[in-house]
Amino acid sequence: MGDKSPKSVNKASKQKQVKATSASDKKQQAIAAKKTATGKK
């Protein structure tokens, strides 16, 4: 578990970045969905 080689550190940071971007994308999609739902009334 304590692998600190550059390859594993780079992989871990990429995975964190992907999680962060996917979470923000989901938020943006939810906001867009709410806007379209309220705009069609």
PyMOL commands that set and color helices and strands:
alter all, ss='L'
color gray80, all
select helices_A, chain A and resi 6-39
alter helices_A, ss='H'
color red, helices_A
deselect
rebuild
show_as cartoon
